[in-house]
């Protein structure tokens, strides 16, 4: 997965962290958790606030 795979990342994060409310998540934690996903393979420096926000929104949508 790459940073642009926001929906796939959100699905994996929701499965890996079912106890977390993504609306209260800090972007520093979100970035770390994405980097820890086993299928994630992208440059840590290629993320930014817009990408992390898109992942967060996709995660929120996944829970709805």
CHARMM-style PDB file with segment names, atoms N, HN, CA, C and O in Angstrom:
ATOM      1  N   UNK     1       0.835  -1.178   0.000  1.00  0.00      PROA
ATOM      2  CA  UNK     1       0.000   0.000   0.000  1.00  0.00      PROA
ATOM      3  C   UNK     1       0.884   1.248   0.000  1.00  0.00      PROA
ATOM      4  O   UNK     1       1.996   1.261   0.528  1.00  0.00      PROA
ATOM      5  N   UNK     2       0.347   2.271  -0.605  1.00  0.00      PROA
ATOM      6  HN  UNK     2      -0.556   2.260  -1.034  1.00  0.00      PROA
ATOM      7  CA  UNK     2       1.002   3.573  -0.645  1.00  0.00      PROA
ATOM      8  C   UNK     2       0.115   4.592   0.068  1.00  0.00      PROA
ATOM      9  O   UNK     2      -1.034   4.297   0.398  1.00  0.00      PROA
ATOM     10  N   UNK     3       0.646   5.782   0.301  1.00  0.00      PROA
ATOM     11  HN  UNK     3       1.580   6.021   0.033  1.00  0.00      PROA
ATOM     12  CA  UNK     3      -0.108   6.828   0.980  1.00  0.00      PROA
ATOM     13  C   UNK     3      -1.418   7.149   0.275  1.00  0.00      PROA
ATOM     14  O   UNK     3      -2.394   7.533   0.920  1.00  0.00      PROA
ATOM     15  N   UNK     4      -1.445   6.994  -1.035  1.00  0.00      PROA
ATOM     16  HN  UNK     4      -0.652   6.681  -1.559  1.00  0.00      PROA
ATOM     17  CA  UNK     4      -2.652   7.335  -1.796  1.00  0.00      PROA
ATOM     18  C   UNK     4      -3.755   6.293  -1.665  1.00  0.00      PROA
ATOM     19  O   UNK     4      -4.879   6.540  -2.104  1.00  0.00      PROA
ATOM     20  N   UNK     5      -3.471   5.152  -1.082  1.00  0.00      PROA
ATOM     21  HN  UNK     5      -2.558   4.951  -0.726  1.00  0.00      PROA
ATOM     22  CA  UNK     5      -4.468   4.094  -0.886  1.00  0.00      PROA
ATOM     23  C   UNK     5      -5.233   4.347   0.413  1.00  0.00      PROA
ATOM     24  O   UNK     5      -5.252   3.507   1.312  1.00  0.00      PROA
ATOM     25  N   UNK     6      -5.857   5.513   0.492  1.00  0.00      PROA
ATOM     26  HN  UNK     6      -5.841   6.196  -0.239  1.00  0.00      PROA
ATOM     27  CA  UNK     6      -6.459   5.944   1.756  1.00  0.00      PROA
ATOM     28  C   UNK     6      -7.544   5.005   2.253  1.00  0.00      PROA
ATOM     29  O   UNK     6      -7.611   4.735   3.452  1.00  0.00      PROA
ATOM     30  N   UNK     7      -8.390   4.505   1.377  1.00  0.00      PROA
ATOM     31  HN  UNK     7      -8.336   4.725   0.403  1.00  0.00      PROA
ATOM     32  CA  UNK     7      -9.463   3.620   1.818  1.00  0.00      PROA
ATOM     33  C   UNK     7      -8.906   2.299   2.341  1.00  0.00      PROA
ATOM     34  O   UNK     7      -9.329   1.818   3.392  1.00  0.00      PROA
ATOM     35  N   UNK     8      -7.969   1.721   1.620  1.00  0.00      PROA
ATOM     36  HN  UNK     8      -7.625   2.111   0.767  1.00  0.00      PROA
ATOM     37  CA  UNK     8      -7.364   0.459   2.073  1.00  0.00      PROA
ATOM     38  C   UNK     8      -6.663   0.640   3.418  1.00  0.00      PROA
ATOM     39  O   UNK     8      -6.756  -0.220   4.294  1.00  0.00      PROA
ATOM     40  N   UNK     9      -5.972   1.751   3.574  1.00  0.00      PROA
ATOM     41  HN  UNK     9      -5.897   2.450   2.863  1.00  0.00      PROA
ATOM     42  CA  UNK     9      -5.302   2.040   4.841  1.00  0.00      PROA
ATOM     43  C   UNK     9      -6.333   2.183   5.957  1.00  0.00      PROA
ATOM     44  O   UNK     9      -6.158   1.638   7.047  1.00  0.00      PROA
ATOM     45  N   UNK    10      -7.408   2.919   5.678  1.00  0.00      PROA
ATOM     46  HN  UNK    10      -7.551   3.362   4.792  1.00  0.00      PROA
ATOM     47  CA  UNK    10      -8.447   3.121   6.690  1.00  0.00      PROA
ATOM     48  C   UNK    10      -9.069   1.802   7.131  1.00  0.00      PROA
ATOM     49  O   UNK    10      -9.315   1.598   8.320  1.00  0.00      PROA
ATOM     50  N   UNK    11      -9.319   0.919   6.196  1.00  0.00      PROA
ATOM     51  HN  UNK    11      -9.119   1.084   5.231  1.00  0.00      PROA
ATOM     52  CA  UNK    11      -9.909  -0.387   6.520  1.00  0.00      PROA
ATOM     53  C   UNK    11      -8.966  -1.178   7.418  1.00  0.00      PROA
ATOM     54  O   UNK    11      -9.396  -1.758   8.415  1.00  0.00      PROA
ATOM     55  N   UNK    12      -7.684  -1.202   7.070  1.00  0.00      PROA
ATOM     56  HN  UNK    12      -7.335  -0.731   6.260  1.00  0.00      PROA
ATOM     57  CA  UNK    12      -6.726  -1.949   7.882  1.00  0.00      PROA
ATOM     58  C   UNK    12      -6.558  -1.337   9.273  1.00  0.00      PROA
ATOM     59  O   UNK    12      -6.412  -2.058  10.260  1.00  0.00      PROA
ATOM     60  N   UNK    13      -6.581  -0.014   9.346  1.00  0.00      PROA
ATOM     61  HN  UNK    13      -6.700   0.571   8.544  1.00  0.00      PROA
ATOM     62  CA  UNK    13      -6.468   0.639  10.653  1.00  0.00      PROA
ATOM     63  C   UNK    13      -7.695   0.353  11.515  1.00  0.00      PROA
ATOM     64  O   UNK    13      -7.568   0.129  12.719  1.00  0.00      PROA
ATOM     65  N   UNK    14      -8.865   0.358  10.915  1.00  0.00      PROA
ATOM     66  HN  UNK    14      -8.968   0.540   9.937  1.00  0.00      PROA
ATOM     67  CA  UNK    14     -10.089   0.066  11.658  1.00  0.00      PROA
ATOM     68  C   UNK    14     -10.057  -1.354  12.218  1.00  0.00      PROA
ATOM     69  O   UNK    14     -10.532  -1.605  13.325  1.00  0.00      PROA
ATOM     70  N   UNK    15      -9.495  -2.275  11.444  1.00  0.00      PROA
ATOM     71  HN  UNK    15      -9.109  -2.071  10.544  1.00  0.00      PROA
ATOM     72  CA  UNK    15      -9.384  -3.661  11.904  1.00  0.00      PROA
ATOM     73  C   UNK    15      -8.296  -3.806  12.964  1.00  0.00      PROA
ATOM     74  O   UNK    15      -8.445  -4.588  13.903  1.00  0.00      PROA
ATOM     75  N   UNK    16      -7.211  -3.063  12.818  1.00  0.00      PROA
ATOM     76  HN  UNK    16      -7.090  -2.428  12.055  1.00  0.00      PROA
ATOM     77  CA  UNK    16      -6.091  -3.176  13.750  1.00  0.00      PROA
ATOM     78  C   UNK    16      -6.349  -2.457  15.074  1.00  0.00      PROA
ATOM     79  O   UNK    16      -5.802  -2.832  16.110  1.00  0.00      PROA
ATOM     80  N   UNK    17      -7.193  -1.414  15.028  1.00  0.00      PROA
ATOM     81  HN  UNK    17      -7.638  -1.109  14.186  1.00  0.00      PROA
ATOM     82  CA  UNK    17      -7.441  -0.597  16.221  1.00  0.00      PROA
ATOM     83  C   UNK    17      -8.944  -0.367  16.414  1.00  0.00      PROA
ATOM     84  O   UNK    17      -9.408   0.771  16.340  1.00  0.00      PROA
ATOM     85  N   UNK    18      -9.706  -1.439  16.661  1.00  0.00      PROA
ATOM     86  HN  UNK    18      -9.328  -2.363  16.721  1.00  0.00      PROA
ATOM     87  CA  UNK    18     -11.169  -1.299  16.762  1.00  0.00      PROA
ATOM     88  C   UNK    18     -11.628  -0.451  17.945  1.00  0.00      PROA
ATOM     89  O   UNK    18     -12.755   0.044  17.947  1.00  0.00      PROA
ATOM     90  N   UNK    19     -10.782  -0.279  18.939  1.00  0.00      PROA
ATOM     91  HN  UNK    19      -9.866  -0.681  18.938  1.00  0.00      PROA
ATOM     92  CA  UNK    19     -11.157   0.478  20.133  1.00  0.00      PROA
ATOM     93  C   UNK    19     -10.970   1.987  19.964  1.00  0.00      PROA
ATOM     94  O   UNK    19     -11.362   2.762  20.837  1.00  0.00      PROA
ATOM     95  N   UNK    20     -10.378   2.401  18.854  1.00  0.00      PROA
ATOM     96  HN  UNK    20     -10.060   1.771  18.145  1.00  0.00      PROA
ATOM     97  CA  UNK    20     -10.032   3.814  18.653  1.00  0.00      PROA
ATOM     98  C   UNK    20     -11.143   4.560  17.918  1.00  0.00      PROA
ATOM     99  O   UNK    20     -11.715   4.062  16.948  1.00  0.00      PROA
ATOM    100  N   UNK    21     -11.428   5.751  18.398  1.00  0.00      PROA
ATOM    101  HN  UNK    21     -10.963   6.156  19.185  1.00  0.00      PROA
ATOM    102  CA  UNK    21     -12.321   6.670  17.692  1.00  0.00      PROA
ATOM    103  C   UNK    21     -11.429   7.560  16.829  1.00  0.00      PROA
ATOM    104  O   UNK    21     -10.710   8.405  17.361  1.00  0.00      PROA
ATOM    105  N   UNK    22     -11.464   7.385  15.513  1.00  0.00      PROA
ATOM    106  HN  UNK    22     -12.049   6.698  15.081  1.00  0.00      PROA
ATOM    107  CA  UNK    22     -10.542   8.140  14.653  1.00  0.00      PROA
ATOM    108  C   UNK    22     -10.749   9.653  14.699  1.00  0.00      PROA
ATOM    109  O   UNK    22      -9.869  10.406  14.282  1.00  0.00      PROA
ATOM    110  N   UNK    23     -11.890  10.103  15.196  1.00  0.00      PROA
ATOM    111  HN  UNK    23     -12.605   9.491  15.535  1.00  0.00      PROA
ATOM    112  CA  UNK    23     -12.122  11.550  15.295  1.00  0.00      PROA
ATOM    113  C   UNK    23     -11.244  12.198  16.353  1.00  0.00      PROA
ATOM    114  O   UNK    23     -11.019  13.407  16.309  1.00  0.00      PROA
ATOM    115  N   UNK    24     -10.739  11.408  17.310  1.00  0.00      PROA
ATOM    116  HN  UNK    24     -10.922  10.425  17.345  1.00  0.00      PROA
ATOM    117  CA  UNK    24      -9.925  11.957  18.393  1.00  0.00      PROA
ATOM    118  C   UNK    24      -8.443  11.644  18.226  1.00  0.00      PROA
ATOM    119  O   UNK    24      -7.644  11.905  19.125  1.00  0.00      PROA
ATOM    120  N   UNK    25      -8.082  11.095  17.092  1.00  0.00      PROA
ATOM    121  HN  UNK    25      -8.731  10.884  16.361  1.00  0.00      PROA
ATOM    122  CA  UNK    25      -6.722  10.631  16.851  1.00  0.00      PROA
ATOM    123  C   UNK    25      -5.797  11.774  16.436  1.00  0.00      PROA
ATOM    124  O   UNK    25      -6.158  12.601  15.599  1.00  0.00      PROA
ATOM    125  N   UNK    26      -4.614  11.814  17.023  1.00  0.00      PROA
ATOM    126  HN  UNK    26      -4.321  11.143  17.703  1.00  0.00      PROA
ATOM    127  CA  UNK    26      -3.595  12.788  16.609  1.00  0.00      PROA
ATOM    128  C   UNK    26      -2.918  12.292  15.340  1.00  0.00      PROA
ATOM    129  O   UNK    26      -2.723  11.090  15.157  1.00  0.00      PROA
ATOM    130  N   UNK    27      -2.564  13.221  14.470  1.00  0.00      PROA
ATOM    131  HN  UNK    27      -2.723  14.197  14.619  1.00  0.00      PROA
ATOM    132  CA  UNK    27      -1.926  12.834  13.207  1.00  0.00      PROA
ATOM    133  C   UNK    27      -0.576  12.156  13.427  1.00  0.00      PROA
ATOM    134  O   UNK    27      -0.161  11.338  12.607  1.00  0.00      PROA
ATOM    135  N   UNK    28       0.109  12.479  14.509  1.00  0.00      PROA
ATOM    136  HN  UNK    28      -0.228  13.144  15.175  1.00  0.00      PROA
ATOM    137  CA  UNK    28       1.379  11.804  14.781  1.00  0.00      PROA
ATOM    138  C   UNK    28       1.158  10.318  15.041  1.00  0.00      PROA
ATOM    139  O   UNK    28       1.937   9.481  14.587  1.00  0.00      PROA
ATOM    140  N   UNK    29       0.094   9.994  15.773  1.00  0.00      PROA
ATOM    141  HN  UNK    29      -0.539  10.675  16.143  1.00  0.00      PROA
ATOM    142  CA  UNK    29      -0.240   8.583  16.023  1.00  0.00      PROA
ATOM    143  C   UNK    29      -0.710   7.917  14.742  1.00  0.00      PROA
ATOM    144  O   UNK    29      -0.323   6.786  14.445  1.00  0.00      PROA
ATOM    145  N   UNK    30      -1.537   8.611  13.989  1.00  0.00      PROA
ATOM    146  HN  UNK    30      -1.851   9.529  14.230  1.00  0.00      PROA
ATOM    147  CA  UNK    30      -2.042   8.059  12.732  1.00  0.00      PROA
ATOM    148  C   UNK    30      -0.886   7.730  11.793  1.00  0.00      PROA
ATOM    149  O   UNK    30      -0.860   6.655  11.193  1.00  0.00      PROA
ATOM    150  N   UNK    31       0.050   8.633  11.665  1.00  0.00      PROA
ATOM    151  HN  UNK    31       0.028   9.506  12.152  1.00  0.00      PROA
ATOM    152  CA  UNK    31       1.208   8.420  10.794  1.00  0.00      PROA
ATOM    153  C   UNK    31       1.982   7.180  11.242  1.00  0.00      PROA
ATOM    154  O   UNK    31       2.353   6.343  10.419  1.00  0.00      PROA
ATOM    155  N   UNK    32       2.222   7.068  12.544  1.00  0.00      PROA
ATOM    156  HN  UNK    32       1.921   7.748  13.212  1.00  0.00      PROA
ATOM    157  CA  UNK    32       2.972   5.923  13.080  1.00  0.00      PROA
ATOM    158  C   UNK    32       2.242   4.616  12.811  1.00  0.00      PROA
ATOM    159  O   UNK    32       2.854   3.624  12.415  1.00  0.00      PROA
ATOM    160  N   UNK    33       0.918   4.619  13.028  1.00  0.00      PROA
ATOM    161  HN  UNK    33       0.420   5.425  13.349  1.00  0.00      PROA
ATOM    162  CA  UNK    33       0.141   3.392  12.827  1.00  0.00      PROA
ATOM    163  C   UNK    33       0.111   2.983  11.360  1.00  0.00      PROA
ATOM    164  O   UNK    33       0.152   1.794  11.046  1.00  0.00      PROA
ATOM    165  N   UNK    34       0.039   3.955  10.464  1.00  0.00      PROA
ATOM    166  HN  UNK    34       0.006   4.922  10.718  1.00  0.00      PROA
ATOM    167  CA  UNK    34       0.090   3.623   9.034  1.00  0.00      PROA
ATOM    168  C   UNK    34       1.431   2.980   8.713  1.00  0.00      PROA
ATOM    169  O   UNK    34       1.484   1.966   8.017  1.00  0.00      PROA
ATOM    170  N   UNK    35       2.497   3.555   9.207  1.00  0.00      PROA
ATOM    171  HN  UNK    35       2.454   4.379   9.772  1.00  0.00      PROA
ATOM    172  CA  UNK    35       3.832   3.017   8.946  1.00  0.00      PROA
ATOM    173  C   UNK    35       3.990   1.598   9.499  1.00  0.00      PROA
ATOM    174  O   UNK    35       4.778   0.812   8.974  1.00  0.00      PROA
ATOM    175  N   UNK    36       3.249   1.274  10.549  1.00  0.00      PROA
ATOM    176  HN  UNK    36       2.609   1.913  10.976  1.00  0.00      PROA
ATOM    177  CA  UNK    36       3.343  -0.049  11.171  1.00  0.00      PROA
ATOM    178  C   UNK    36       2.498  -1.112  10.475  1.00  0.00      PROA
ATOM    179  O   UNK    36       2.633  -2.298  10.776  1.00  0.00      PROA
ATOM    180  N   UNK    37       1.628  -0.705   9.548  1.00  0.00      PROA
ATOM    181  HN  UNK    37       1.519   0.258   9.303  1.00  0.00      PROA
ATOM    182  CA  UNK    37       0.798  -1.695   8.855  1.00  0.00      PROA
ATOM    183  C   UNK    37       1.684  -2.635   8.047  1.00  0.00      PROA
ATOM    184  O   UNK    37       2.598  -2.181   7.359  1.00  0.00      PROA
ATOM    185  N   UNK    38       1.424  -3.951   8.120  1.00  0.00      PROA
ATOM    186  HN  UNK    38       0.682  -4.320   8.679  1.00  0.00      PROA
ATOM    187  CA  UNK    38       2.301  -4.908   7.440  1.00  0.00      PROA
ATOM    188  C   UNK    38       2.326  -4.758   5.913  1.00  0.00      PROA
ATOM    189  O   UNK    38       3.346  -5.044   5.284  1.00  0.00      PROA
ATOM    190  N   UNK    39       1.228  -4.318   5.318  1.00  0.00      PROA
ATOM    191  HN  UNK    39       0.400  -4.085   5.828  1.00  0.00      PROA
ATOM    192  CA  UNK    39       1.177  -4.194   3.857  1.00  0.00      PROA
ATOM    193  C   UNK    39       1.596  -2.819   3.352  1.00  0.00      PROA
ATOM    194  O   UNK    39       1.582  -2.570   2.147  1.00  0.00      PROA
ATOM    195  N   UNK    40       1.970  -1.924   4.265  1.00  0.00      PROA
ATOM    196  HN  UNK    40       1.982  -2.126   5.244  1.00  0.00      PROA
ATOM    197  CA  UNK    40       2.327  -0.570   3.860  1.00  0.00      PROA
ATOM    198  C   UNK    40       3.784  -0.511   3.430  1.00  0.00      PROA
ATOM    199  O   UNK    40       4.675  -0.987   4.133  1.00  0.00      PROA
ATOM    200  N   UNK    41       4.009   0.082   2.263  1.00  0.00      PROA
ATOM    201  HN  UNK    41       3.284   0.469   1.692  1.00  0.00      PROA
ATOM    202  CA  UNK    41       5.368   0.173   1.732  1.00  0.00      PROA
ATOM    203  C   UNK    41       5.514   1.476   0.945  1.00  0.00      PROA
ATOM    204  O   UNK    41       5.422   1.488  -0.283  1.00  0.00      PROA
ATOM    205  N   UNK    42       5.741   2.563   1.669  1.00  0.00      PROA
ATOM    206  HN  UNK    42       5.816   2.553   2.666  1.00  0.00      PROA
ATOM    207  CA  UNK    42       5.914   3.852   1.014  1.00  0.00      PROA
ATOM    208  C   UNK    42       6.847   4.704   1.865  1.00  0.00      PROA
ATOM    209  O   UNK    42       7.110   4.396   3.027  1.00  0.00      PROA
ATOM    210  N   UNK    43       7.330   5.757   1.277  1.00  0.00      PROA
ATOM    211  HN  UNK    43       7.116   6.008   0.332  1.00  0.00      PROA
ATOM    212  CA  UNK    43       8.256   6.661   1.949  1.00  0.00      PROA
ATOM    213  C   UNK    43       7.534   7.412   3.064  1.00  0.00      PROA
ATOM    214  O   UNK    43       6.511   8.045   2.804  1.00  0.00      PROA
ATOM    215  N   UNK    44       8.039   7.361   4.299  1.00  0.00      PROA
ATOM    216  HN  UNK    44       8.871   6.847   4.509  1.00  0.00      PROA
ATOM    217  CA  UNK    44       7.387   8.056   5.408  1.00  0.00      PROA
ATOM    218  C   UNK    44       7.265   9.563   5.168  1.00  0.00      PROA
ATOM    219  O   UNK    44       6.369  10.211   5.710  1.00  0.00      PROA
ATOM    220  N   UNK    45       8.149  10.105   4.372  1.00  0.00      PROA
ATOM    221  HN  UNK    45       8.877   9.578   3.931  1.00  0.00      PROA
ATOM    222  CA  UNK    45       8.155  11.545   4.122  1.00  0.00      PROA
ATOM    223  C   UNK    45       7.176  11.985   3.042  1.00  0.00      PROA
ATOM    224  O   UNK    45       7.035  13.181   2.785  1.00  0.00      PROA
ATOM    225  N   UNK    46       6.500  11.034   2.410  1.00  0.00      PROA
ATOM    226  HN  UNK    46       6.614  10.063   2.619  1.00  0.00      PROA
ATOM    227  CA  UNK    46       5.546  11.385   1.357  1.00  0.00      PROA
ATOM    228  C   UNK    46       4.146  11.657   1.892  1.00  0.00      PROA
ATOM    229  O   UNK    46       3.215  11.877   1.117  1.00  0.00      PROA
ATOM    230  N   UNK    47       3.997  11.642   3.184  1.00  0.00      PROA
ATOM    231  HN  UNK    47       4.753  11.464   3.813  1.00  0.00      PROA
ATOM    232  CA  UNK    47       2.692  11.944   3.757  1.00  0.00      PROA
ATOM    233  C   UNK    47       2.656  13.406   4.167  1.00  0.00      PROA
ATOM    234  O   UNK    47       3.689  14.046   4.359  1.00  0.00      PROA
ATOM    235  N   UNK    48       1.465  13.903   4.292  1.00  0.00      PROA
ATOM    236  HN  UNK    48       0.625  13.382   4.137  1.00  0.00      PROA
ATOM    237  CA  UNK    48       1.275  15.269   4.756  1.00  0.00      PROA
ATOM    238  C   UNK    48      -0.071  15.371   5.430  1.00  0.00      PROA
ATOM    239  O   UNK    48      -0.793  14.380   5.546  1.00  0.00      PROA
ATOM    240  N   UNK    49      -0.406  16.551   5.869  1.00  0.00      PROA
ATOM    241  HN  UNK    49       0.180  17.355   5.775  1.00  0.00      PROA
ATOM    242  CA  UNK    49      -1.656  16.737   6.592  1.00  0.00      PROA
ATOM    243  C   UNK    49      -2.865  16.352   5.744  1.00  0.00      PROA
ATOM    244  O   UNK    49      -3.809  15.752   6.259  1.00  0.00      PROA
ATOM    245  N   UNK    50      -2.851  16.684   4.466  1.00  0.00      PROA
ATOM    246  HN  UNK    50      -2.085  17.171   4.048  1.00  0.00      PROA
ATOM    247  CA  UNK    50      -4.001  16.366   3.595  1.00  0.00      PROA
ATOM    248  C   UNK    50      -4.182  14.857   3.446  1.00  0.00      PROA
ATOM    249  O   UNK    50      -5.310  14.365   3.469  1.00  0.00      PROA
ATOM    250  N   UNK    51      -3.103  14.133   3.298  1.00  0.00      PROA
ATOM    251  HN  UNK    51      -2.186  14.533   3.279  1.00  0.00      PROA
ATOM    252  CA  UNK    51      -3.197  12.674   3.161  1.00  0.00      PROA
ATOM    253  C   UNK    51      -3.669  12.051   4.470  1.00  0.00      PROA
ATOM    254  O   UNK    51      -4.538  11.179   4.468  1.00  0.00      PROA
ATOM    255  N   UNK    52      -3.103  12.493   5.576  1.00  0.00      PROA
ATOM    256  HN  UNK    52      -2.397  13.201   5.578  1.00  0.00      PROA
ATOM    257  CA  UNK    52      -3.518  11.951   6.873  1.00  0.00      PROA
ATOM    258  C   UNK    52      -4.982  12.282   7.155  1.00  0.00      PROA
ATOM    259  O   UNK    52      -5.712  11.467   7.718  1.00  0.00      PROA
ATOM    260  N   UNK    53      -5.401  13.467   6.765  1.00  0.00      PROA
ATOM    261  HN  UNK    53      -4.808  14.129   6.308  1.00  0.00      PROA
ATOM    262  CA  UNK    53      -6.807  13.838   6.943  1.00  0.00      PROA
ATOM    263  C   UNK    53      -7.711  12.963   6.080  1.00  0.00      PROA
ATOM    264  O   UNK    53      -8.788  12.564   6.524  1.00  0.00      PROA
ATOM    265  N   UNK    54      -7.293  12.662   4.867  1.00  0.00      PROA
ATOM    266  HN  UNK    54      -6.418  12.986   4.507  1.00  0.00      PROA
ATOM    267  CA  UNK    54      -8.084  11.793   3.984  1.00  0.00      PROA
ATOM    268  C   UNK    54      -8.196  10.384   4.570  1.00  0.00      PROA
ATOM    269  O   UNK    54      -9.256   9.763   4.495  1.00  0.00      PROA
ATOM    270  N   UNK    55      -7.116   9.886   5.146  1.00  0.00      PROA
ATOM    271  HN  UNK    55      -6.255  10.391   5.207  1.00  0.00      PROA
ATOM    272  CA  UNK    55      -7.147   8.570   5.797  1.00  0.00      PROA
ATOM    273  C   UNK    55      -8.090   8.610   6.995  1.00  0.00      PROA
ATOM    274  O   UNK    55      -8.892   7.696   7.190  1.00  0.00      PROA
ATOM    275  N   UNK    56      -7.994   9.656   7.788  1.00  0.00      PROA
ATOM    276  HN  UNK    56      -7.342  10.398   7.630  1.00  0.00      PROA
ATOM    277  CA  UNK    56      -8.863   9.795   8.957  1.00  0.00      PROA
ATOM    278  C   UNK    56     -10.329   9.833   8.532  1.00  0.00      PROA
ATOM    279  O   UNK    56     -11.164   9.165   9.142  1.00  0.00      PROA
ATOM    280  N   UNK    57     -10.649  10.597   7.506  1.00  0.00      PROA
ATOM    281  HN  UNK    57      -9.971  11.140   7.011  1.00  0.00      PROA
ATOM    282  CA  UNK    57     -12.043  10.702   7.043  1.00  0.00      PROA
ATOM    283  C   UNK    57     -12.537   9.360   6.503  1.00  0.00      PROA
ATOM    284  O   UNK    57     -13.685   8.984   6.738  1.00  0.00      PROA
ATOM    285  N   UNK    58     -11.688   8.644   5.790  1.00  0.00      PROA
ATOM    286  HN  UNK    58     -10.755   8.950   5.599  1.00  0.00      PROA
ATOM    287  CA  UNK    58     -12.072   7.327   5.273  1.00  0.00      PROA
ATOM    288  C   UNK    58     -12.315   6.359   6.424  1.00  0.00      PROA
ATOM    289  O   UNK    58     -13.225   5.533   6.356  1.00  0.00      PROA
ATOM    290  N   UNK    59     -11.521   6.451   7.465  1.00  0.00      PROA
ATOM    291  HN  UNK    59     -10.781   7.122   7.520  1.00  0.00      PROA
ATOM    292  CA  UNK    59     -11.688   5.602   8.651  1.00  0.00      PROA
ATOM    293  C   UNK    59     -13.008   5.925   9.329  1.00  0.00      PROA
ATOM    294  O   UNK    59     -13.739   5.014   9.716  1.00  0.00      PROA
ATOM    295  N   UNK    60     -13.327   7.203   9.480  1.00  0.00      PROA
ATOM    296  HN  UNK    60     -12.733   7.943   9.166  1.00  0.00      PROA
ATOM    297  CA  UNK    60     -14.602   7.608  10.073  1.00  0.00      PROA
ATOM    298  C   UNK    60     -15.769   7.080   9.239  1.00  0.00      PROA
ATOM    299  O   UNK    60     -16.747   6.574   9.790  1.00  0.00      PROA
ATOM    300  N   UNK    61     -15.671   7.195   7.917  1.00  0.00      PROA
ATOM    301  HN  UNK    61     -14.876   7.605   7.469  1.00  0.00      PROA
ATOM    302  CA  UNK    61     -16.711   6.682   7.020  1.00  0.00      PROA
ATOM    303  C   UNK    61     -16.855   5.169   7.150  1.00  0.00      PROA
ATOM    304  O   UNK    61     -17.962   4.637   7.062  1.00  0.00      PROA
ATOM    305  N   UNK    62     -15.739   4.481   7.360  1.00  0.00      PROA
ATOM    306  HN  UNK    62     -14.841   4.914   7.432  1.00  0.00      PROA
ATOM    307  CA  UNK    62     -15.746   3.026   7.490  1.00  0.00      PROA
ATOM    308  C   UNK    62     -16.544   2.603   8.708  1.00  0.00      PROA
ATOM    309  O   UNK    62     -17.177   1.548   8.699  1.00  0.00      PROA
ATOM    310  N   UNK    63     -16.522   3.407   9.749  1.00  0.00      PROA
ATOM    311  HN  UNK    63     -16.007   4.265   9.757  1.00  0.00      PROA
ATOM    312  CA  UNK    63     -17.223   3.063  10.987  1.00  0.00      PROA
ATOM    313  C   UNK    63     -18.707   3.418  10.940  1.00  0.00      PROA
ATOM    314  O   UNK    63     -19.478   2.968  11.788  1.00  0.00      PROA
ATOM    315  N   UNK    64     -19.107   4.211   9.968  1.00  0.00      PROA
ATOM    316  HN  UNK    64     -18.481   4.576   9.280  1.00  0.00      PROA
ATOM    317  CA  UNK    64     -20.507   4.638   9.885  1.00  0.00      PROA
ATOM    318  C   UNK    64     -21.395   3.573   9.294  1.00  0.00      PROA
ATOM    319  OT1 UNK    64     -22.601   3.780   9.158  1.00  0.00      PROA
TER     320      UNK     64
END
